[in-house]
Every structure is written in structure tokens, then in C-alpha cells.
Amino acid sequence: MRRAKVRAATEHTTVGVVRTDPDGVVSIACACGMTLTNGPTWSLDEHIRLHRAEARFLALAAVAPDGIPRLVDWPLQS
């Protein structure tokens, strides 16, 4: 599980520089290809933190031992 956590951290680092558009949108790219932005009710920092937390969750949940009690049903249903 430790390797999954490290892999998630590595695959979801911010890259490049923060861009500020004329309309006030602040953004930065993630190594995974997603662009992280601020929004009407969240900051860029909050989006970065949420993105990294979701990446960690998905990586850890995918490799967790069978039978371990979970807060969220796994696998996720789409």
C-alpha cells in the first residue's frame, strides 16, 4: 500500500507555473494531465488538495487487502 501512495503522489504533482487569466481564473497543470483551477466557491489550493486526496484514495483502495472494512464501497460503481 505504501508503493501505491508514493505512486499517487508522484503521478499527481503540479507542473509548470500558476497562470492567472484576465477573468480571474487561476490554474496550474497536474502531471496526470488535468488542469487544476479555482472556482466560484473554492480556491486553487483547495482543488489541489482535493485532487491529491482523491488520487491517494483511488490508489490505496485499488491495492487494499480483500476483506478489509471500508468506509466506501469498492470497487466504485459508475
C-alpha positions as CSV (number, residue, x, y, z in Angstrom):
1,M,0.0,0.0,0.0
2,R,2.9,2.3,0.6
3,R,4.0,2.0,-3.0
4,A,0.6,2.9,-4.2
5,K,0.6,6.0,-2.0
6,V,4.0,7.1,-3.4
7,R,2.9,6.4,-7.0
8,A,-0.2,8.6,-6.5
9,A,1.9,11.4,-5.1
10,T,4.4,11.1,-8.0
11,E,1.7,11.0,-10.7
12,H,-0.2,14.0,-9.2
13,T,2.3,16.7,-8.7
14,T,1.7,20.2,-10.1
15,V,3.9,21.1,-13.1
16,G,4.7,24.5,-14.6
17,V,3.7,27.8,-13.3
18,V,0.4,29.2,-12.0
19,R,-1.5,31.1,-14.7
20,T,-3.9,33.9,-14.0
21,D,-6.5,34.6,-16.7
22,P,-8.0,38.1,-17.2
23,D,-11.3,36.8,-15.8
24,G,-9.6,35.9,-12.5
25,V,-9.3,32.1,-13.1
26,V,-6.1,30.8,-11.5
27,S,-4.8,27.4,-12.8
28,I,-1.9,25.0,-12.8
29,A,-1.3,21.7,-14.6
30,C,-1.0,18.4,-12.9
31,A,1.4,15.7,-14.1
32,C,-1.6,13.5,-14.8
33,G,-2.8,15.9,-17.5
34,M,-5.7,17.6,-15.6
35,T,-5.8,21.3,-15.2
36,L,-6.5,22.4,-11.6
37,T,-8.3,25.7,-11.2
38,N,-10.0,27.9,-8.7
39,G,-13.8,28.4,-8.9
40,P,-16.6,30.4,-7.6
41,T,-16.6,28.7,-4.2
42,W,-13.1,27.0,-4.0
43,S,-9.5,28.2,-4.1
44,L,-6.8,26.7,-6.3
45,D,-5.2,25.3,-3.2
46,E,-8.4,23.5,-2.2
47,H,-8.6,22.0,-5.7
48,I,-5.0,20.8,-5.5
49,R,-5.6,19.2,-2.1
50,L,-8.8,17.5,-3.2
51,H,-7.2,16.2,-6.3
52,R,-4.3,14.7,-4.4
53,A,-6.6,13.2,-1.8
54,E,-8.8,11.6,-4.4
55,A,-5.7,10.2,-6.2
56,R,-4.4,8.7,-2.9
57,F,-7.8,7.2,-2.1
58,L,-8.1,5.6,-5.5
59,A,-4.6,4.2,-5.4
60,L,-4.9,2.8,-1.9
61,A,-8.4,1.4,-2.4
62,A,-7.2,-0.5,-5.5
63,V,-4.5,-2.4,-3.6
64,A,-6.1,-2.8,-0.2
65,P,-6.4,-6.4,1.0
66,D,-9.6,-8.2,0.4
67,G,-11.9,-8.2,3.4
68,I,-10.6,-5.0,4.9
69,P,-13.5,-3.0,6.3
70,R,-14.2,0.1,4.1
71,L,-16.0,3.4,4.5
72,V,-16.7,3.5,0.8
73,D,-18.0,0.5,-1.2
74,W,-15.3,-0.8,-3.5
75,P,-15.0,-1.1,-6.4
76,L,-16.7,2.2,-7.2
77,Q,-19.8,1.9,-9.4
78,S,-20.1,4.3,-12.3
